[in-house]
Amino acid sequence: PLAYAHFVQVLVDSFLLIAPFALYSELGIWSISAVGLLTLFYAGLLDLAKILLDPLDNDEFYDAPVNVDIGVLIRESNAGSTRW
């Protein structure tokens, strides 16, 4: 599973490297701030995915412990569900 996280990291990095060139024709100088927002979004999403991939921090991704209670996460997602 960690190889998948590394592969996604490479994909996100290459996307963010190419994005300013692709966006320049549409946004002009505003492509710089658009890429900043894209970087903020994708970096946060990737960090969250790594945390959820290893909730017990076996690979020591973060220095400080991240308390993710899977039971609470499932209960909260089921509480908002109207189907079940």
C-alpha positions as a LaTeX table, in Angstrom:
\begin{tabular}{lrrr}
\hline
Residue & $x$ (\AA) & $y$ (\AA) & $z$ (\AA) \\
\hline
Pro1 & 0.00 & 0.00 & 0.00 \\
Leu2 & 2.88 & 2.40 & 0.62 \\
Ala3 & 4.02 & 1.97 & $-2.99$ \\
Tyr4 & 0.60 & 3.29 & $-4.01$ \\
Ala5 & 1.14 & 6.37 & $-1.84$ \\
His6 & 4.51 & 7.00 & $-3.49$ \\
Phe7 & 2.97 & 6.59 & $-6.95$ \\
Val8 & 0.22 & 9.08 & $-6.09$ \\
Gln9 & 2.89 & 11.47 & $-4.75$ \\
Val10 & 4.69 & 11.32 & $-8.10$ \\
Leu11 & 1.43 & 11.90 & $-9.99$ \\
Val12 & 0.49 & 14.89 & $-7.83$ \\
Asp13 & 3.98 & 16.40 & $-8.13$ \\
Ser14 & 4.00 & 16.02 & $-11.91$ \\
Phe15 & 0.48 & 17.49 & $-12.14$ \\
Leu16 & 1.50 & 20.50 & $-10.08$ \\
Leu17 & 4.66 & 20.95 & $-12.13$ \\
Ile18 & 2.73 & 21.00 & $-15.43$ \\
Ala19 & $-0.30$ & 22.98 & $-14.18$ \\
Pro20 & 1.15 & 26.52 & $-14.50$ \\
Phe21 & 2.00 & 25.98 & $-18.16$ \\
Ala22 & $-1.42$ & 24.52 & $-18.90$ \\
Leu23 & $-3.31$ & 27.24 & $-17.05$ \\
Tyr24 & $-1.36$ & 30.21 & $-18.42$ \\
Ser25 & $-3.28$ & 30.38 & $-21.69$ \\
Glu26 & $-6.62$ & 30.58 & $-19.83$ \\
Leu27 & $-5.76$ & 32.57 & $-16.71$ \\
Gly28 & $-2.65$ & 34.53 & $-17.61$ \\
Ile29 & $-0.82$ & 35.87 & $-14.57$ \\
Trp30 & $-3.54$ & 34.49 & $-12.28$ \\
Ser31 & $-2.27$ & 30.99 & $-13.00$ \\
Ile32 & 0.36 & 31.55 & $-10.29$ \\
Ser33 & $-2.24$ & 31.97 & $-7.57$ \\
Ala34 & $-4.36$ & 29.17 & $-9.06$ \\
Val35 & $-1.41$ & 26.79 & $-8.84$ \\
Gly36 & $-0.85$ & 27.91 & $-5.25$ \\
Leu37 & $-4.42$ & 26.92 & $-4.40$ \\
Leu38 & $-4.05$ & 23.64 & $-6.27$ \\
Thr39 & $-0.86$ & 22.88 & $-4.35$ \\
Leu40 & $-2.51$ & 23.64 & $-1.03$ \\
Phe41 & $-5.48$ & 21.43 & $-1.86$ \\
Tyr42 & $-3.57$ & 18.46 & $-3.27$ \\
Ala43 & $-0.84$ & 18.52 & $-0.62$ \\
Gly44 & $-3.45$ & 18.50 & 2.14 \\
Leu45 & $-5.44$ & 15.76 & 0.44 \\
Leu46 & $-2.32$ & 13.65 & $-0.03$ \\
Asp47 & $-1.30$ & 14.07 & 3.63 \\
Leu48 & $-4.80$ & 13.10 & 4.71 \\
Ala49 & $-4.69$ & 10.03 & 2.47 \\
Lys50 & $-1.36$ & 8.99 & 3.99 \\
Ile51 & $-2.75$ & 9.37 & 7.49 \\
Leu52 & $-5.83$ & 7.30 & 6.66 \\
Leu53 & $-3.66$ & 4.69 & 4.94 \\
Asp54 & $-1.67$ & 4.15 & 8.14 \\
Pro55 & $-3.90$ & 5.17 & 11.08 \\
Leu56 & $-1.65$ & 3.55 & 13.70 \\
Asp57 & 1.44 & 5.41 & 12.42 \\
Asn58 & 3.48 & 2.25 & 11.85 \\
Asp59 & 5.55 & 3.93 & 9.15 \\
Glu60 & 6.18 & 7.02 & 11.32 \\
Phe61 & 4.83 & 9.47 & 8.77 \\
Tyr62 & 4.34 & 12.23 & 11.33 \\
Asp63 & 6.41 & 13.19 & 14.34 \\
Ala64 & 3.39 & 13.99 & 16.50 \\
Pro65 & 0.73 & 11.33 & 16.92 \\
Val66 & $-2.46$ & 11.78 & 14.95 \\
Asn67 & $-5.47$ & 10.49 & 16.84 \\
Val68 & $-7.82$ & 8.96 & 14.31 \\
Asp69 & $-10.58$ & 6.95 & 15.93 \\
Ile70 & $-11.94$ & 4.76 & 13.15 \\
Gly71 & $-15.03$ & 3.85 & 15.19 \\
Val72 & $-16.04$ & 7.49 & 15.52 \\
Leu73 & $-15.36$ & 8.06 & 11.83 \\
Ile74 & $-17.66$ & 5.18 & 10.88 \\
Arg75 & $-20.38$ & 6.24 & 13.35 \\
Glu76 & $-20.35$ & 9.81 & 12.08 \\
Ser77 & $-20.52$ & 8.72 & 8.45 \\
Asn78 & $-23.40$ & 6.35 & 9.26 \\
Ala79 & $-25.22$ & 9.04 & 11.24 \\
Gly80 & $-25.44$ & 11.22 & 8.15 \\
Ser81 & $-26.58$ & 8.35 & 5.97 \\
Thr82 & $-30.27$ & 8.20 & 5.23 \\
Arg83 & $-30.17$ & 4.93 & 3.31 \\
Trp84 & $-29.00$ & 2.63 & 6.11 \\
\hline
\end{tabular}
